[in-house]
Amino acid sequence: MVSYRPFWETLRSSSETTYTLIKNHRISGSTLDKLRKDKPLNTTTINDLCRILNCRVEDVMEYIPSENDQQL
């Protein structure tokens, strides 16, 4: 499973807030909701978040192995 827990930690340590992401950077409320619920995001959104927060992908998301992952 992909977790966006690192995103929230990175956001807390930055000068940005959810408000500024929405108002200044046009990140939608539904995208923030997907981040809260660890729902899939496209790579363009991940790229935008990394650019805005001046961070690496690992600072936004992490993979956590789970028995609930889809069988390949």
Number of C-alpha atoms within 10 A of each C-alpha: 15 15 17 21 16 15 23 17 12 19 17 12 11 13 9 15 13 16 12 12 18 14 11 10 14 10 17 13 13 9 15 15 11 14 19 14 12 15 14 13 12 7 10 9 12 16 15 13 21 18 12 13 19 12 15 14 16 13 19 22 18 15 10 9 9 9 7 7 10 7 5 3
